[in-house]
């Protein structure tokens, strides 16, 4: 490896710390404090809690995600959608394929459900560190909430401008953050090195055996140390597997030192229960404390940014694979395909974050609701991975995937107890995209069943007669269809009923492939001055259809598309019709010039 390649490699590792590890990197701020609300901190219980934390990080993050999940990819891409796309070709039964697809839908929705809480808990927990600054101990709660809300507003407001330039600073900031965690945590471990005994899983098992009910309840809070671990896999396509794994080696050491440092600090400061993280840092260096609070706020903003970008990316995949309605998408980077902005989703997330901030008021109460959807998403990952390794006959990995999947499920079941304490927020927010996905996919099926297509052979025969004996409009016309087997009724209505046939007519079909990236097309003749262009596009591609047409010397004069008028007596399908009306149509989603678009109305009763 040359020096230049080595430098690029190391820069990618630093970048991974900013893009991937913001969420899990800020978990030490609140995890220990929340667990101490349920467990009396004695020497024995501190060891037991530390053991549970370190082995949760080891099994759920290192084994489940860093090793197993990242070994499964499509051209380097990762995430729930990728797992579904890997598994579907192996499945023969329609019911099993439907079940796997449904799990994918649920995984996407759960990510959004708990993702909204990430900015709220991360930013507020950092802002609460202000109360340890001398003279600010009695800062009113509403002031802290207003500061957190202001930071959240600034974060969501800059999304439309893109974060490509700002993102370059994320990595170095997180490097400083992890060094701070490791140094301060390591210093306190040296003061009480006996806490290192908690590296043994014996203490975690002992706690479960001695206090089975309390251990079950505490699991939901122990999981907070691993929230954000799923980003190792979801963001793999942006950075590559190796930089992410190298970044995790550095981040995991810093995190473990920080947690063990908090345990060691509690052994000598048993009264530091409200915020052992900030009190440990305040004790380490009072003069540096304000700098730490500012650094913590930066780190939590970075954690929140990763969540927002992740939601945009997942919803874009859902839109291109036609399981989610088309929203208006802005591409904020010419170089990074993952950098997109979805305005309506952005401000929906912001409203939810503000509502959650003021509803809970404190990070400790927020933590009581946090983790439910993360555990659900981890469980789904475990199920899908187990199935993939089984069909691939990789039995060692299958066994580990089953084990870690069962661990995730135990955390998930424990998290159900959070529902009355605010966990319902995760479910309510997750139910919105899940409802839209189910309604949209089922509505599309009913809509296409109602819009009876024209038999292809009959259409070509009629077209041939009309083209030879009729008049033509000068120029080229584009028509869009879904598949090659049948012709949409609106094309027949345009050409035969309205008598609009151009000199050259092109039917375009856009097919989303199982691969995340890659664009290729095939042009084939159908009849005289009538061709079929099939475009195959990866589900994460930023597809520019006009550019592709220009490369084939096709300059369209008009673009025709079906504009459905949906009629229904059902309340649900009326909602579907409203969603269709509010969403940009198919051609608008791909940014065709509006002056060329001609919608052909079709009435459909569902």
N, C-alpha and C positions, 0 to 999 in steps of 0.2 A: 504494500500500500504506500503510495506516494505521500509526501508531506501535505500537499494540497487536499488529497482525499481524506487524510486523517483529520485535518482542520475542519473540513466540511462535515465529517462524521461527528466530531465533537460539538459543532454548532447545532447539529440536528438533535443531539442529546440535550443540550441546553434549551433548545426550542421546545422539546417534549415536556420539560419541566414546567414551562409556561402554559402550554396548550392542554396537556393531559392531567397534570397533577395538582391543579389549583384547588379542586374540590376536596380531594382526600388530604391534601397538604394543609388545609385549614381546619380539618376535623379535630385536632388536639385542642383547639380553643374551647370547645364545649363538651367533648365526649366524657372526659373524666368527671367534670362538674355534674353532668346529668346523672351518671351512674351513682354518684355519692348522695343523690337525693333519695335513693332506694336502699343503699347499703351503708351500714355503720363502718367508718374507716378504722379498723384495727390493723395491726401488722399482718395478721393472717389474711383478712379480706382484701387488703391492698395487694398482697402477693397473688391472690386468687383472681382479682380483677385484671391485673397486669398479664397474667398467664392467659386469660380468656381473650384479651385484646391482641396479644402477639400471635396467638394461634388462629384467631379469626383473620388477621392480616395474612398469615402464612397460607391458610387453606383456601380462603375465598378470593384473595387478590393474587397471591403468588402462584398458587396451583391452578385455581379455576380460570383465572383470566390471563395472567402473564405466561403460563405454560400451555394450558389446554386450549383456551379460546384463540389465542394468537397463532396457534398452529393451524387454525382453520381460516382460510381467507379466499376471496375471489380477486385475483390480481392485486393482492396486498390490502384489499379493503376488509373492514370488519364491521360488526354490529348485528343486531337482531335480524334485520332484513337480509343480511348476507347469509346467516345461518339457515333461514327459511329457503333462500335461493339455492344453497348447497344441498339441502335435504330433499326438496321437492322432486328433482329428477330421479331419485332412488325409489320414490313411493309409487306403488301401482294402484292401490285402492283409492277411489275418489273420497271416501269418508276420512281416511287417514290424512290425505292431502288437505282436506278442508279443516281438519283439526289442527294440523301444523300451521296452516295459514291463519287460523283464528288465534293461535298462540302468538304468532307474529303481530297481529293486530293489537292483542292485549299488551305485549311487550312495548310496542311503540307508545301506547296510551299511558302505561305506567311510568315510562320515562318522563313524559311530559308532566304527569301528576305530581311526582316528587321533585321534578326539576324546578318547578315554580318555587318550592320552599327553599331551594339552595341559595338564591340571592338573599332571601329574607333572613334566614338563620345565619348565614355567613357574614353579611354586612352588619346586622344588628349585634351579633356576638363580638365583633371587632370594635364597633362603636362603644359598646358597654365598657370597654377597657378604659375609657375616659374617666370613669368613676374612681380609678386608683391614682389619678393625677392629683397631687396635693392642691387643695382648694376647690376641687371639682367633685368631691365625694358625694355631695347631695344634689347632683345635677338632676333636675326633674325628668321623669320618664318621657314626657311628651317632647322634651328637647332632643333626647336621644333618638326618639322615633322620627322626628322631623329631619334630623341629620341623616339618618339611615334612608329615609324616603328621598331626600335630596340627592344622595349618592346614587340610589337606584334610578331616579329620573335621569340623571346625567348619563348613566350607563346605557339605558334604553334609548335615549335621545341620539347618541352618537352612532347607533347601529346602522342607520340609513347611509352614513358616510363611509361605512366599511371600517374594518379594524385591522386591515393588512399592515399599515404603518405602525400602529400602536402595538400590534402583536409582537413586533420585533423586540420590544422592550420587556415583554412578559417573562421570557426565559431568564434573563439576568436578575430580575426582581425576585423570581422564585428561587433562584440559586442562593441569593442572599437570605431569603426566608428560611430555606432548609438548613443553611449553615447556622443561622440563629437558633433554630430548633435543636440542632445537633449539639452545638457548643454549650448552650445553657442547660439542656437536658443532661449532656455528658458530665458537666461540672457537678450537677446535683447527684448524679449516680456515683461519682467519685466520693462524695460526702457520705453516702450510705450504700456502698457497693453490694451489700447483702440483698438488695432488691433484684440483683441479677439471678438469684435462685428462681425467680418467677418465670424465667425462660423455659423451665420444665413444664410440660403439659400436665404433670401430676396435680399442680395446684388448681388448674381449671376443672379437672375431673373431680377433685376433692370437693370443690365448691358445689358442683352439680349433685354429688352424692349426699353431702351434708344438708344442703338447702335446695331441694329439687324445685319447689314452687318459686322461691325467690330467684333462683337461677333462670328458670323459664321466663319470668317477667323481665329480668335484667338483660336477657339475650337481645331484646329489641333495642336497648340502649347501647350495648356493646357493639352492635352492628354499625353504629354511627362512625366507628373508626375506619370502616371500609367503604363508606359512601363516596362515590367518585371512582371506585376501583374499576367499574365497568367502562370507564373512559379509556383504559388501556387498550381495550379491544375496539371500541367504537371509533376512536381517532387514529387507528393504525394506518389507514389509507393516506392520511395527511403527512405522516412522518416516517413510516416504515417500522417494521417489527423491532429491528436491532436497536435503534435509538431509544425506543420506548422501554425496552427491557433494560438497557443500560441506565436509563433515567430512573427506573424503579429500584435498581440496586442502591443508588444514591439516596433516593427519597425514602425508601423503606428503612434504611439505617438511621436517617435523621428522625423519622417518625417514632421508631422504637426507642431511640435515646430520649426523645421528648416525653413520651408516655412514662418510661421508667424514671426519668427525671422528676416528673410530677409525683410519682409514687414515692420516690426518695424524699422529696420536699415535704410531702404529707407526713412522713414518719417523724420528721423533726418539727413540723408546723401543723399539728393536728387540727388547728382552728381554721386553716386556709381552705374552707370547704366550698365557698361560693364560686370562686374562680381560681382553682389551683394553677392554671396556666398563667394568667396575668400576674398573680401574686408571686409565682416563682420567678418570673422575669423582673418584676419590680424589686424583689429581694436581691436578685443577681446584680442589677445595675440601675439604681434609681435615676441617675442622670441620663441614662439612655432610654428610659421608659417611654417618653413621649415619641421618640423615634420609632420604637417598637410598635406603638399603637398605630402610627401612620403606615408603617410597613404592613401591619396586619390588615388595615383597611385596603391597601393596594392588593394584597394577596387575596382577599375575599372578593374584590372586584374582578380579579383574574379568574377566580373560581366561577363566578357568576357568568362571565363572558363565555367560558367554555360550555356552560349549560345552554346559553342562548344559541350559540353557534350550532351546538349539537341538535337542538330542537329544530332549527331551520333546516339542517342537513337531513334529518330523519323525515320531516314533512315533505321536503323536496323529493326524496326517494318515493314517498307514498303518492305524491302527485304524478310523478312520471310513470309509476307502475299502475296508475289509475285506480287506486283504492281510496283516494282522497280527492275532494274537488279542487280544481285549479284555483289557486290564489295568485294575486299579482306578485311576481317575483322580480326583484332588482338584483343584478349581478354587480357586486361592489368591487370586484377585482378582475382584471383582464388575464391574470396569471393563475390565480387560485380558484379552481372550479368550486371548492367547498365554501367560498366566501359569497354568501347570498344574503338578501334582506327581504323578509316577508312582513310588510308593514302591519297588516291586520293581526297577525300572530304576535308580533313584537309588542303591540300595545295591549293586546289581550293578556299577555304574560305580565306586563307592567301593572295593569289594574289588579290582577290576582295577587301579585307581590305586595302591593300597597294594602290591599284588603287584609291579607294575612298578617302583615306587620302590625297594623292597628288592632286587629282582632286578638292577637296573642299578647302583644306588648313587650314580652321578654323572650330572650333567646332560650332560656330554660324551658319555658312553656312551648316554644316552637319545637325544641328537640323532642318533647313528649309526643309530638305528632309526626316527627320526621323519621323516615326509614321504611315505612310501610311499603311504598311502591318500589323502592330500591330492592328490598328483599323479594318482592314479587317478580321483578325483572331478572334478578339473579337466579331465581328458581326456574324461570322459563329458559334462561340460557343453559342451565344445567340439564333440563329435559331435552332440549334440542341437540346439545352436544352429545349427550348419551346416545341418542338415536343415530346421529351421524357416525360416531365411532363404532356403533354396533353394525350398521350397514357396511362400513368400511373394514370391519373385522379387526379393528385395533383394540383388542380386548383389555390391555393394561390401561390405556387412556379411558376406555369406556368405564372400567371399574372406578377409576379416580373421579370421572365426571359424575357418576352416580353418587359417590360418597359426598363430593362437594355440593352436588345438587340437593341431596338430603339435608346437608347442613344448612343450605340456603332456605330450604322449606321450613326447617325448624325455626330459623330466624323470622321467616314470614308469618308462621302461625303465632309466634310470640308477639309479633307486631300487631296482630289483630286487637290486642288489648289496648292499643293506642287509639283505636277508632273513637271511643267516647271522649278522649282527651284532645281531640283535634285532628286525629288521623283521618277523619271523614273528609277533611279538606283535600287530601291527596286523592281520595276516591271520587269526590265531586269533580275535581279538575280533570282527572283521568277519564271520567265518564263522558266528558264533552267530546274529545277526539274519538273515543271508542264509539259513541253514538253516531257521530258523523260518518265514520268509516263504515259501520254496519249499514246505516241508512243509505249511504251513497252507493256502496257496492250492490246492495239488493235493489235499490232504485234503478241503477243502470241496467241490471238484468231485465227488470220489468219493462223499462223504456225500450230497450232493443228488441224485446219480444213483441212490443206493441207496434214498433216501426218495421213492418214487414218489408224485407229487402226484395229487390228484383232478381230473378234468376239470371245468372251471368250469361248463359247462352242466349236467352231470349233478349236480354239487353243488347248484346253485341249484334244480333241479327237486326233489331230495330234501328240501332245506331248506324249500321252500315247502309241501310236504305235511306235514312234521313240525311246522312252526310253526302251521299252521292247525288241525291235529287233536291237537296235543300240549299238555302243560302247560308253563308258562314259569316260570323263576326270576325273581323281581322284581329290577329294577335293570338296569344296563348292564354288558356284558362286552366286553373288548378282546381281539382276537386279532391276532397279528402274522404277516405273510407277506412273501415276498421280491419277488414280482412279481404283476402283475395278470392273467396268462394262466392260472394254475393255483392251486388251493387246497391248502395243505399238508395232509398226511394227518392230522396231529394235530387239526386243526379238525373234520374229519369224524368222527374217533374221539370227540372230546368231545361233539359235538352228536348224532350218530346212534347210536354204540355205547353211550355213557354216558348219553344222553338229557338232556344239559345244554344247554338253549336259554334264553337270557335274554329279558326283555321287549324289550330293544334290544341288538343285536349289531353291533359295529363291527370291521371288518378294517382294520388299519393297516399301511401300507407306508412305510418310510423309504428314500428314494433319495438317495444322495450325488451331487451335481452336479459338473461340471468346474470350477465357480467356487469360489474359496476361501470367499466369504461370501454370505449371502443365504438366507432361509428363507421358503418359501411353501407353501401346502397347498391341496388340492382335495378336496372332499367330494362323492361321487356315490352315488346309490342303486343297490343290487344286487337287493334284494327287499324283502318286507314286514319292516319293523323290522331290516333288514340294509343297512348302508352301507359304502362303501369310502372311507377317508381316505388319500390319498397325500401324504406330506410330503417336499418337496424341500429338502435342506439342503446348504450349502457344506461342503467337507471340512475347513475350519478352524473351523466354527461350534461354539459351546457350546450344544448343542441341549437345550432343556427341553420335552420332549413333554407333560408334565403341564400346564405353563403354556399351551401351545398348545391343549390340549383344553379347559381352563377358558374360554379365550377363545371357544370354540365352544359353551359351556354343556354340555359333556360331563363328567359325573361318574361315572367307572367304579366299579363295585363289585368286580369281579374282573378280573385280567389273566392270560390264558392264553398259554403259550408252549410250544414243542416242546423237550423235554428228551431229547436223543439219548443212547442207550446204544450205544456203538460197539463192535462185536466184529470182531476181525481176527486172522488167523494170521500176518500180517506184523509184524516187529519195528518197522518205520518207522511203520506205521499205529497200532500200539499206543502209540508216542510221541505221535502226533497225538491219540489218544484221551485220553491223560494231560493234554496241553496243554489240550484242550477242557474236561476235568473241573476243572482248576485255574483256568481263566480265568472271570471273572464272565460269566454268561450275558448274552444280548442286552439283556434288560429291566433287569438290574441295572446294566449299563454306562450306561444312560440314567437311573439313579437313581429308578426307580419304587419306591414303598413296598413293602417285603418282605411285609407282612401281606396285600397284595392279590394277590400272585403265586401262580399255580398252574401247576406244570410238568406237562405231559402226556408221559409216558415213551413213547419210540419206540425200537425196537431196529433197528439198521442194521448190516449186515455189509459191510465194505469190504476 
